[in-house]
Amino acid sequence: MRTKASIGGLPHRLAGRARIAVVRADFNGRITTSLERACLGALRSAGIPDGRVDRFTVPGCFELPVMAQRLALRRRYDVIIVFGAVIRGDTYHFELVANECAHGIMDVSLRHNVPVIFEVLAVDSMRDALRRSGDNRMNKGLEAASAALAMLASLDSI
């Protein structure tokens, strides 16, 4: 539900009270740090105060679901955003990590009734990852922030 008094589609009253957790995988840190930075900037621009966003880091993508679950269990956050990057290699490991991470995150979201915005890049090359995490409008961190804000507004409307 959009109101006239809103920032980026998020009513002002929500911007001041929303609690957001951002979890970043440290593996492929150049990529994930850029995603996180873009997301935090977009949240700030939408009126979410820095003090309402808590940041966490885990070693890799496979650890994202357990951190998201621990945060969801706290019932402190209205939305959780997770960032990671899995780059295809010569083995099946890429598929295992990407698929199980996605499955785990969806399970957390449904089990705990909290939106978990999944922004784990699963790409064929470092070039693809850099393209999706660069300092431009294609940075998927911006999409993650947008999805989080949209979910906050949507859930508030019901």
N, CA, C and O of each residue as an XYZ file, in Angstrom:
632
protein
N       0.846     -1.175      0.000
C       0.000      0.000      0.000
C       0.887      1.232      0.000
O       1.655      1.444      0.939
N       0.794      2.020     -1.007
C       1.583      3.240     -1.098
C       0.774      4.409     -0.561
O      -0.431      4.519     -0.788
N       1.455      5.255      0.139
C       0.814      6.467      0.633
C       1.524      7.655     -0.001
O       2.605      7.508     -0.572
N       0.923      8.811      0.101
C       1.561     10.002     -0.440
C       2.857     10.299      0.308
O       3.831     10.766     -0.282
N       2.858     10.026      1.610
C       4.053     10.266      2.412
C       4.908      9.008      2.436
O       4.915      8.266      3.418
N       5.622      8.780      1.351
C       6.457      7.589      1.298
C       7.785      7.893      0.631
O       7.932      8.866     -0.109
N       8.741      7.034      0.915
C      10.068      7.144      0.322
C      10.310      5.844     -0.410
O      10.313      4.780      0.208
N      10.510      5.907     -1.705
C      10.783      4.694     -2.457
C       9.685      3.662     -2.321
O       9.966      2.465     -2.365
N       8.429      4.092     -2.155
C       7.323      3.163     -2.017
C       7.110      2.691     -0.593
O       6.163      1.951     -0.327
N       7.973      3.103      0.333
C       7.870      2.688      1.727
C       7.301      3.842      2.558
O       7.906      4.913      2.605
N       6.158      3.646      3.210
C       5.601      4.722      4.036
C       6.599      5.187      5.096
O       7.323      4.372      5.667
N       6.640      6.473      5.356
C       7.564      7.043      6.339
C       7.475      6.333      7.684
O       8.496      6.106      8.334
N       6.262      5.981      8.105
C       6.102      5.349      9.413
C       6.815      4.004      9.478
O       7.256      3.583     10.548
N       6.930      3.328      8.333
C       7.652      2.055      8.310
C       9.157      2.259      8.297
O       9.894      1.489      8.913
N       9.620      3.289      7.601
C      11.060      3.523      7.472
C      11.710      3.711      8.834
O      12.835      3.261      9.053
N      11.018      4.365      9.739
C      11.588      4.629     11.060
C      11.522      3.481     12.031
O      12.211      3.498     13.051
N      10.701      2.470     11.742
C      10.572      1.376     12.707
C      11.002      0.011     12.161
O      11.107     -0.956     12.916
N      11.245     -0.063     10.869
C      11.643     -1.345     10.273
C      13.010     -1.769     10.799
O      13.908     -0.944     10.967
N      13.152     -3.068     11.058
C      14.438     -3.656     11.474
C      14.873     -4.605     10.366
O      14.119     -5.490      9.962
N      16.083     -4.414      9.885
C      16.600     -5.217      8.785
C      17.940     -5.825      9.180
O      18.792     -5.150      9.758
N      18.117     -7.094      8.867
C      19.410     -7.757      9.044
C      19.999     -8.005      7.666
O      19.299     -8.441      6.752
N      21.274     -7.729      7.522
C      21.996     -7.978      6.280
C      23.122     -8.950      6.608
O      23.960     -8.687      7.471
N      23.125    -10.080      5.901
C      24.128    -11.113      6.128
C      24.944    -11.272      4.848
O      24.392    -11.476      3.767
N      26.250    -11.175      4.987
C      27.149    -11.243      3.836
C      28.116    -12.400      3.998
O      28.760    -12.546      5.037
N      28.211    -13.225      2.958
C      29.222    -14.277      2.934
C      30.573    -13.642      2.621
O      30.678    -12.816      1.715
N      31.591    -14.021      3.359
C      32.923    -13.441      3.178
C      33.663    -14.036      1.979
O      34.527    -13.378      1.399
N      33.332    -15.274      1.603
C      33.969    -15.892      0.438
C      33.568    -15.096     -0.802
O      32.401    -14.733     -0.945
N      34.494    -14.827     -1.678
C      34.290    -13.905     -2.807
C      33.923    -12.519     -2.281
O      33.014    -11.860     -2.785
N      34.654    -12.104     -1.260
C      34.369    -10.864     -0.545
C      34.361     -9.611     -1.391
O      33.622     -8.674     -1.087
N      35.155     -9.565     -2.435
C      35.137     -8.389     -3.318
C      33.742     -8.195     -3.893
O      33.255     -7.069     -4.002
N      33.112     -9.286     -4.255
C      31.773     -9.239     -4.845
C      30.730     -8.937     -3.779
O      29.911     -8.032     -3.942
N      30.761     -9.699     -2.684
C      29.712     -9.564     -1.676
C      29.773     -8.226     -0.943
O      28.741     -7.687     -0.545
N      30.974     -7.694     -0.766
C      31.094     -6.378     -0.126
C      30.464     -5.302     -0.998
O      29.813     -4.390     -0.490
N      30.655     -5.405     -2.301
C      30.057     -4.437     -3.213
C      28.532     -4.542     -3.222
O      27.838     -3.526     -3.262
N      28.017     -5.761     -3.186
C      26.558     -5.957     -3.108
C      26.005     -5.330     -1.827
O      25.004     -4.614     -1.852
N      26.671     -5.609     -0.720
C      26.226     -5.080      0.568
C      26.271     -3.551      0.578
O      25.330     -2.900      1.031
N      27.355     -2.990      0.084
C      27.512     -1.529      0.064
C      26.381     -0.864     -0.740
O      25.799      0.126     -0.297
N      26.077     -1.412     -1.916
C      25.000     -0.844     -2.740
C      23.657     -0.957     -2.025
O      22.857     -0.021     -2.046
N      23.415     -2.088     -1.403
C      22.160     -2.297     -0.676
C      22.009     -1.306      0.475
O      20.961     -0.680      0.631
N      23.054     -1.170      1.271
C      22.988     -0.260      2.417
C      22.753      1.180      1.973
O      22.006      1.919      2.615
N      23.389      1.575      0.877
C      23.161      2.921      0.344
C      21.724      3.127     -0.096
O      21.136      4.182      0.142
N      21.160      2.107     -0.744
C      19.764      2.203     -1.199
C      18.800      2.242     -0.018
O      17.821      2.989     -0.044
N      19.062      1.455      1.003
C      18.204      1.481      2.197
C      18.270      2.852      2.872
O      17.250      3.400      3.290
N      19.474      3.391      2.972
C      19.661      4.715      3.568
C      18.900      5.766      2.751
O      18.232      6.634      3.313
N      19.008      5.678      1.432
C      18.302      6.632      0.555
C      16.787      6.523      0.685
O      16.066      7.496      0.465
N      16.316      5.342      1.041
C      14.872      5.128      1.212
C      14.388      5.564      2.586
O      13.198      5.464      2.884
N      15.295      6.045      3.423
C      14.885      6.556      4.728
C      15.061      5.584      5.883
O      14.629      5.874      6.999
N      15.678      4.449      5.643
C      15.935      3.504      6.736
C      17.171      3.988      7.485
O      18.253      4.038      6.900
N      17.044      4.344      8.758
C      18.220      4.806      9.510
C      19.258      3.688      9.668
O      18.902      2.520      9.821
N      20.534      4.055      9.629
C      21.609      3.074      9.775
C      21.446      2.235     11.043
O      21.785      1.051     11.048
N      20.944      2.824     12.091
C      20.766      2.122     13.359
C      19.685      1.048     13.332
O      19.562      0.266     14.276
N      18.909      1.005     12.269
C      17.849     -0.008     12.130
C      18.300     -1.181     11.271
O      17.530     -2.110     11.029
N      19.550     -1.139     10.811
C      20.105     -2.198      9.961
C      21.293     -2.818     10.686
O      22.279     -2.139     10.974
N      21.193     -4.106     10.976
C      22.294     -4.832     11.604
C      22.992     -5.673     10.550
O      22.343     -6.280      9.698
N      24.333     -5.706     10.611
C      25.125     -6.410      9.616
C      25.864     -7.587     10.249
O      26.369     -7.504     11.369
N      25.911     -8.684      9.493
C      26.566     -9.901      9.950
C      27.373    -10.496      8.804
O      27.037    -10.303      7.636
N      28.432    -11.215      9.138
C      29.254    -11.873      8.134
C      29.409    -13.339      8.503
O      29.575    -13.687      9.672
N      29.352    -14.191      7.487
C      29.593    -15.627      7.651
C      30.704    -16.018      6.674
O      30.993    -15.271      5.740
N      31.330    -17.185      6.881
C      32.448    -17.561      6.009
C      32.071    -17.711      4.533
O      32.788    -17.211      3.666
N      30.967    -18.386      4.232
C      30.603    -18.635      2.845
C      29.111    -18.784      2.671
O      28.349    -18.631      3.625
N      28.692    -19.082      1.452
C      27.265    -19.193      1.133
C      26.573    -20.335      1.866
O      25.400    -20.229      2.224
N      27.287    -21.406      2.084
C      26.685    -22.559      2.744
C      26.278    -22.237      4.180
O      25.421    -22.912      4.751
N      26.883    -21.220      4.757
C      26.577    -20.807      6.131
C      25.474    -19.758      6.211
O      25.000    -19.451      7.305
N      25.065    -19.213      5.101
C      24.009    -18.192      5.111
C      22.699    -18.683      5.728
O      22.111    -17.960      6.532
N      22.214    -19.887      5.384
C      20.929    -20.320      5.958
C      20.929    -20.440      7.484
O      19.943    -20.080      8.128
N      22.007    -20.934      8.064
C      22.012    -21.081      9.520
C      22.022    -19.713     10.211
O      21.386    -19.538     11.250
N      22.740    -18.749      9.638
C      22.724    -17.404     10.225
C      21.343    -16.770     10.043
O      20.824    -16.139     10.964
N      20.750    -16.935      8.864
C      19.407    -16.390      8.638
C      18.415    -17.021      9.616
O      17.538    -16.338     10.144
N      18.556    -18.304      9.852
C      17.648    -18.979     10.795
C      17.836    -18.450     12.214
O      16.859    -18.183     12.913
N      19.086    -18.298     12.640
C      19.343    -17.775     13.985
C      18.752    -16.379     14.147
O      18.182    -16.052     15.188
N      18.894    -15.560     13.108
C      18.335    -14.209     13.164
C      16.813    -14.238     13.156
O      16.178    -13.470     13.878
N      16.224    -15.108     12.356
C      14.759    -15.228     12.310
C      14.211    -15.674     13.660
O      13.157    -15.205     14.087
N      14.914    -16.571     14.331
C      14.479    -17.056     15.643
C      14.440    -15.935     16.681
O      13.667    -15.999     17.637
N      15.261    -14.922     16.495
C      15.285    -13.792     17.426
C      14.016    -12.953     17.331
O      13.697    -12.209     18.258
N      13.289    -13.063     16.220
C      12.057    -12.302     15.984
C      12.259    -10.794     16.158
O      11.360    -10.079     16.600
N      13.437    -10.339     15.806
C      13.760     -8.929     15.921
C      13.663     -8.213     14.572
O      13.486     -6.996     14.517
N      13.781     -8.981     13.489
C      13.904     -8.385     12.160
C      12.642     -8.557     11.337
O      12.001     -9.608     11.365
N      12.294     -7.503     10.601
C      11.146     -7.539      9.702
C      11.518     -8.162      8.367
O      10.666     -8.719      7.674
N      12.769     -8.069      8.015
C      13.284     -8.663      6.774
C      14.775     -8.942      6.954
O      15.488     -8.210      7.642
N      15.220    -10.017      6.317
C      16.627    -10.394      6.324
C      17.082    -10.417      4.869
O      16.375    -10.927      3.999
N      18.253     -9.868      4.609
C      18.826     -9.866      3.264
C      20.131    -10.649      3.324
O      20.964    -10.403      4.196
N      20.312    -11.594      2.399
C      21.559    -12.363      2.378
C      22.295    -12.156      1.051
O      21.688    -12.120     -0.019
N      23.619    -12.021      1.154
C      24.475    -11.824     -0.011
C      25.547    -12.894     -0.072
O      26.166    -13.238      0.934
N      25.751    -13.407     -1.257
C      26.819    -14.356     -1.493
C      27.143    -14.393     -2.970
O      26.449    -13.793     -3.791
N      28.220    -15.113     -3.299
C      28.609    -15.283     -4.698
C      29.236    -16.660     -4.861
O      30.209    -17.005     -4.190
N      28.652    -17.438     -5.772
C      29.164    -18.760     -6.101
C      29.519    -18.725     -7.579
O      28.671    -18.456     -8.430
N      30.787    -19.001     -7.870
C      31.267    -18.927     -9.244
C      31.591    -20.340     -9.727
O      32.318    -21.086     -9.072
N      31.037    -20.686    -10.882
C      31.206    -22.031    -11.441
C      32.689    -22.369    -11.586
O      33.507    -21.554    -12.012
N      32.986    -23.587    -11.219
C      34.346    -24.097    -11.390
C      34.313    -25.356    -12.223
O      33.420    -25.543    -13.050
N      35.283    -26.215    -12.006
C      35.402    -27.436    -12.794
C      34.666    -28.625    -12.192
O      34.654    -29.703    -12.785
N      34.058    -28.450    -11.033
C      33.391    -29.579    -10.381
C      31.927    -29.262    -10.098
O      31.451    -28.154    -10.348
N      31.242    -30.242     -9.579
C      29.826    -30.142     -9.240
C      29.600    -29.289     -7.984
O      28.453    -29.005     -7.637
N      30.646    -28.888     -7.316
C      30.541    -28.120     -6.066
C      29.692    -26.871     -6.229
O      28.918    -26.528     -5.334
N      29.824    -26.193     -7.348
C      29.049    -24.984     -7.640
C      27.553    -25.232     -7.459
O      26.874    -24.482     -6.757
N      27.042    -26.293     -8.099
C      25.616    -26.613     -8.028
C      25.197    -26.973     -6.611
O      24.140    -26.547     -6.145
N      26.019    -27.753     -5.927
C      25.686    -28.146     -4.554
C      25.529    -26.929     -3.655
O      24.530    -26.794     -2.949
N      26.500    -26.060     -3.683
C      26.466    -24.886     -2.808
C      25.307    -23.966     -3.173
O      24.542    -23.562     -2.298
N      25.168    -23.634     -4.446
C      24.111    -22.708     -4.865
C      22.725    -23.272     -4.572
O      21.872    -22.566     -4.034
N      22.494    -24.523     -4.917
C      21.171    -25.120     -4.716
C      20.815    -25.269     -3.249
O      19.710    -24.921     -2.835
N      21.743    -25.783     -2.465
C      21.445    -25.997     -1.044
C      21.311    -24.689     -0.289
O      20.517    -24.588      0.646
N      22.073    -23.699     -0.683
C      21.932    -22.382     -0.065
C      20.539    -21.816     -0.351
O      19.864    -21.328      0.556
N      20.120    -21.884     -1.595
C      18.789    -21.385     -1.965
C      17.696    -22.144     -1.228
O      16.755    -21.542     -0.712
N      17.819    -23.453     -1.180
C      16.827    -24.274     -0.482
C      16.779    -23.909      1.002
O      15.699    -23.750      1.571
N      17.936    -23.778      1.617
C      17.989    -23.437      3.038
C      17.381    -22.079      3.340
O      16.670    -21.919      4.332
N      17.655    -21.110      2.496
C      17.107    -19.767      2.705
C      15.584    -19.768      2.562
O      14.890    -19.144      3.364
N      15.065    -20.453      1.564
C      13.613    -20.524      1.388
C      12.971    -21.209      2.597
O      11.914    -20.789      3.068
N      13.605    -22.244      3.082
C      13.089    -22.956      4.252
C      13.014    -22.029      5.467
O      12.026    -22.043      6.202
N      14.040    -21.240      5.672
C      14.049    -20.284      6.795
C      12.905    -19.297      6.640
O      12.171    -19.044      7.596
N      12.747    -18.745      5.468
C      11.719    -17.744      5.232
C      10.327    -18.290      5.518
O       9.533    -17.646      6.204
N      10.035    -19.460      5.000
C       8.706    -20.042      5.187
C       8.483    -20.544      6.613
O       7.403    -20.370      7.178
N       9.496    -21.158      7.181
C       9.370    -21.713      8.535
C       9.180    -20.626      9.585
O       8.444    -20.815     10.553
N       9.836    -19.499      9.395
C       9.811    -18.452     10.421
C       8.967    -17.237     10.035
O       8.900    -16.257     10.776
N       8.324    -17.311      8.867
C       7.421    -16.254      8.436
C       8.087    -14.875      8.405
O       7.509    -13.873      8.824
N       9.304    -14.861      7.904
C      10.024    -13.601      7.730
C      10.626    -13.615      6.324
O      11.235    -14.607      5.924
N      10.462    -12.529      5.574
C      11.062    -12.507      4.241
C      12.584    -12.545      4.334
O      13.192    -11.767      5.068
N      13.181    -13.448      3.590
C      14.632    -13.487      3.468
C      14.942    -13.230      1.994
O      14.683    -14.070      1.132
N      15.488    -12.081      1.734
C      15.803    -11.677      0.368
C      17.105    -12.371     -0.032
O      18.158    -12.162      0.569
N      16.995    -13.199     -1.062
C      18.097    -14.057     -1.500
C      18.838    -13.404     -2.650
O      18.348    -13.371     -3.779
N      20.010    -12.890     -2.360
C      20.833    -12.300     -3.413
C      22.195    -12.970     -3.392
O      23.216    -12.369     -3.058
N      22.163    -14.236     -3.762
C      23.383    -15.008     -3.909
C      23.605    -15.169     -5.403
O      22.843    -15.850     -6.088
N      24.648    -14.539     -5.894
C      24.958    -14.648     -7.314
C      25.494    -16.045     -7.600
O      26.443    -16.491     -6.957
N      24.902    -16.720     -8.542
C      25.390    -18.012     -9.025
C      25.732    -17.785    -10.487
O      24.856    -17.788    -11.352
N      27.014    -17.590    -10.752
C      27.442    -17.137    -12.076
C      28.498    -18.066    -12.666
O      29.124    -18.855    -11.959
N      28.676    -17.951    -13.959
C      29.638    -18.784    -14.671
C      31.072    -18.299    -14.566
O      32.007    -19.082    -14.732
N      31.255    -17.003    -14.290
C      32.619    -16.481    -14.271
C      32.736    -15.279    -13.342
O      31.741    -14.656    -12.972
N      33.976    -14.971    -12.977
C      34.239    -13.782    -12.172
C      33.784    -12.537    -12.931
O      33.308    -11.578    -12.324
N      33.927    -12.550    -14.235
C      33.475    -11.419    -15.050
C      31.979    -11.177    -14.858
O      31.548    -10.035    -14.702
N      31.188    -12.252    -14.871
C      29.743    -12.128    -14.645
C      29.459    -11.568    -13.256
O      28.591    -10.711    -13.088
N      30.194    -12.056    -12.266
C      29.995    -11.587    -10.891
C      30.320    -10.104    -10.769
O      29.588     -9.352    -10.126
N      31.414     -9.692    -11.386
C      31.799     -8.278    -11.331
C      30.779     -7.389    -12.031
O      30.517     -6.270    -11.590
N      30.209     -7.884    -13.115
C      29.188     -7.122    -13.844
C      27.951     -6.898    -12.967
O      27.331     -5.836    -13.022
N      27.602     -7.882    -12.175
C      26.390     -7.803    -11.347
C      26.630     -7.149     -9.987
O      25.697     -6.962     -9.206
N      27.879     -6.806     -9.713
C      28.188     -6.196     -8.423
C      28.965     -4.893     -8.570
O      29.515     -4.388     -7.591
N      29.014     -4.351     -9.765
C      29.789     -3.145    -10.018
C      29.136     -1.894     -9.454
O      28.020     -1.924     -8.936
N      29.860     -0.811     -9.569
C      29.361      0.482     -9.097
C      28.474      1.112    -10.165
O      28.786      2.158    -10.734
N      27.350      0.430    -10.415
C      26.416      0.921    -11.423
C      25.008      0.417    -11.093
O      24.802     -0.242    -10.074
N      24.067      0.726    -11.940
C      22.658      0.370    -11.703
C      22.406     -1.133    -11.833
O      21.333     -1.606    -11.458
N      23.368     -1.889    -12.355
C      23.198     -3.340    -12.484
C      23.547     -4.083    -11.198
O      23.369     -5.298    -11.123
N      24.038     -3.373    -10.192
C      24.428     -4.008     -8.942
C      23.201     -4.639     -8.288
O      22.221     -3.955     -7.994
N      23.266     -5.934     -8.068
C      22.125     -6.675     -7.518
C      21.844     -6.328     -6.062
O      20.797     -6.700     -5.531
N      22.753     -5.629     -5.415
C      22.480     -5.135     -4.064
C      21.345     -4.125     -4.064
O      20.580     -4.034     -3.104
N      21.242     -3.362     -5.158
C      20.139     -2.411     -5.304
C      18.808     -3.148     -5.406
O      17.814     -2.729     -4.812
N      18.791     -4.242     -6.157
C      17.567     -5.044     -6.282
C      17.184     -5.671     -4.951
O      16.001     -5.775     -4.625
N      18.173     -6.086     -4.190
C      17.889     -6.678     -2.880
C      17.220     -5.652     -1.958
O      16.247     -5.963     -1.271
N      17.751     -4.438     -1.954
C      17.146     -3.380     -1.139
C      15.729     -3.090     -1.597
O      14.823     -2.942     -0.776
N      15.536     -3.009     -2.901
C      14.210     -2.749     -3.451
C      13.224     -3.847     -3.068
O      12.087     -3.559     -2.693
N      13.655     -5.099     -3.159
C      12.783     -6.214     -2.788
C      12.453     -6.174     -1.299
O      11.319     -6.452     -0.908
N      13.426     -5.834     -0.473
C      13.183     -5.739      0.969
C      12.154     -4.650      1.283
O      11.240     -4.857      2.082
N      12.313     -3.504      0.653
C      11.365     -2.398      0.879
C       9.973     -2.765      0.386
O       8.975     -2.454      1.037
N       9.907     -3.423     -0.758
C       8.606     -3.836     -1.293
C       7.929     -4.839     -0.366
O       6.719     -4.769     -0.150
N       8.695     -5.759      0.175
C       8.109     -6.740      1.101
C       7.640     -6.079      2.388
O       6.583     -6.429      2.913
N       8.400     -5.143      2.895
C       7.972     -4.420      4.108
C       6.621     -3.731      3.853
O       5.707     -3.825      4.672
N       6.508     -3.049      2.728
C       5.264     -2.349      2.398
C       4.132     -3.320      2.148
O       3.014     -3.098      2.613
N       4.398     -4.392      1.421
C       3.344     -5.377      1.127
C       2.819     -6.050      2.375
O       1.610     -6.174      2.567
N       3.728     -6.480      3.215
C       3.296     -7.169      4.441
C       2.562     -6.211      5.385
O       1.653     -6.621      6.108
N       2.961     -4.934      5.375
C       2.278     -3.956      6.221
C       0.846     -3.714      5.741
O      -0.006     -3.294      6.524
N       0.579     -3.974      4.465
C      -0.743     -3.685      3.911
C      -1.773     -4.771      4.208
O      -2.957     -4.587      3.927
N      -1.344     -5.895      4.769
C      -2.311     -6.964      5.039
C      -2.503     -7.170      6.534
O      -3.283     -8.031      6.942
